[in-house]
Amino acid sequence: MTHDTKKNAIWIASYPKSGNTWMRLVLQAYFRGGWLDKLNDDQDRGKQAANVAAFESYLGICASHVSCEEIMKWRPAVLHHETQKLDKKTLIKVHDQAKTSTGDWMFPKAGTLGVLHLVRDPRDVVISWASHKGFSIDQSIAYLNMDDKYNWQSITQGHTQLPQFMGNWSTHTQSWLEAASYLPLLTQRYEDRLLAPKKTLIEVLDFLRLESTNDLIERILNATDFKRIQSLEDQEGFSEKPPEMDRFFRQGTSGAWRQTLTAQQRAQIERKHGKMMEQLGYL
């Protein structure tokens, strides 16, 4: 007898600071009929792929006692198990590459409705990442260019996220582009979402086979306008904001690299990532 798994997992995959949180808010608004009154209330449909509690529940061990390599070995099984349990459409944040550090696909085909793969010009990513982490621009570029990296090497008791295998910006992006041969996947550029919010939203909803009307789409766009999201953050704060940041939702623009990066910094990024930037239309 074949178990017919419902396709409820919506993986929102991106390198950090590429619009992942913004997309999750947009889809939260969709599932709430076009309304978004709070930023910190996504427990009904929001999950984190690198969730420590899910890992520890599945294996019955403390994640802080396990190496990155062992965690990576078990994560595909944990994600498969968690996906089987979903009883409604669920938004799952992902900053990992599509494959593990040993080259295995990490995310299950069974139970996956679709992957939204979000990309952003890496020259803007480094500016946003520097603000997010309290880095200098040069430190942020070094992080972007670092091969075979995890976002952190170990976790301590009480940590809520597992180490995530990211690699550099190009290898991260390439892994997800290749995942289109394995999973239903839509790649969207952050810049296109800024230029054509209605068109790109319709593209997302059609890809996920989510019914909509023009009125619902307009409500979603109004509810998740960047200035309105900033206003909500001013009122209630945002749970994902690191303490070193003044605010999580900074600008919601593109092209800041033209005024911020030096010629040497731009060249450093373009030398490392030029091939992928050309493929995505950034060069």
Salt bridges, closest charged atoms under 4 A:
ASP37 OD1 - ARG228 NH2 3.98
ASP44 OD1 - ARG32 NH2 3.71
GLU82 OE2 - LYS85 NZ 3.14
ASP96 OD1 - ARG75 NH1 2.62
ASP121 OD2 - ARG123 NH2 2.72
ASP147 OD1 - LYS272 NZ 3.16
ASP192 OD2 - ARG189 NE 3.16
GLU218 OE2 - LYS198 NZ 3.10
ASP234 OD1 - ARG247 NH2 3.01
GLU240 OE2 - ARG24 NH1 3.12
GLU240 OE1 - LYS93 NZ 3.28
GLU270 OE2 - ARG123 NH1 2.85
